[in-house]
Amino acid sequence: MFGRKPTLPTTGIMEAQTLQSHDAKIWAAYLNHYLPIIQEKARENIMAAQERQAQYYNR
């Protein structure tokens, strides 16, 4: 949008999926494996951002 691509929490965790048909059980297993990892990474990023913002606010 402003000259660079955004860095998202899922950028390095989930590989790009090619368009193909997935069995529902395989897809559910894939999501059950990766969603907790992504959520934890997002939680860590949010906590780090909150600490950084608190340092600037509480000067």
C-alpha positions, -999 to +999 in steps of 0.1 A: +000+000+000+027+025+009+056+010-010+061-022+009+043-054+015+029-059+050+045-084+074+018-106+087+020-131+117+014-160+093+041-149+067+068-174+078+047-201+094+023-213+068+036-222+034+018-210+003-007-236-007-012-245-043-048-247-055-057-283-050-085-304-036-080-314+001-097-341+020-116-326+049-098-348+074-064-338+061-074-301+061-087-303+096-055-320+108-035-293+090-055-265+107-053-283+141-015-283+138-009-248+125-036-226+141-022-229+176+013-221+163+000-190+145-021-179+175+009-182+199+031-162+175+005-135+172+001-134+210+039-130+214+039-102+188+011-084+205+028-087+239+060-073+225+042-045+209+023-037+241+056-036+261+072-013+235+042+010+234+041+011+272+077+022+273+070+051+250+038+061+269+053+059+304+083+081+298 
